[in-house]
Amino acid sequence: MQVKLATVTQKGQVTLPKFLRDSLGISLNSRVLMSKSGDYIKLKAAGPDIMDLAGTFKIPKGAPGVLEAREYMEKHYKRF
């Protein structure tokens, strides 16, 4: 296990050493999940954000737009 000392900046930021970023697959603008366990902080690479999928799926011709689909859902939604 490699151990590396880091400094906390005035803004409370810490730079993750390259060997940790590489081993976790964390690249520029990646998101991480942080949790506290006892007196440790755990970091985990987060999966993709739902917004990262925007524009990756083709909408079939004739399908309602987002606003029409939302209006339809609001008018026809029923709770069980």
Stockholm file with secondary structure:
# STOCKHOLM 1.0

chainA/1-80         MQVKLATVTQKGQVTLPKFLRDSLGISLNSRVLMSKSGDYIKLKAAGPDIMDLAGTFKIPKGAPGVLEAREYMEKHYKRF
#=GR chainA/1-80 SS CCCCCCCCCTTSCCCCCHHHHHHHTCCTTCCEEEEEETTEEEEEECCCCGGGGTTSSCCCTTCCCHHHHHHHHHHHCCCC
#=GC SS_cons        CCCCCCCCCTTSCCCCCHHHHHHHTCCTTCCEEEEEETTEEEEEECCCCGGGGTTSSCCCTTCCCHHHHHHHHHHHCCCC
//
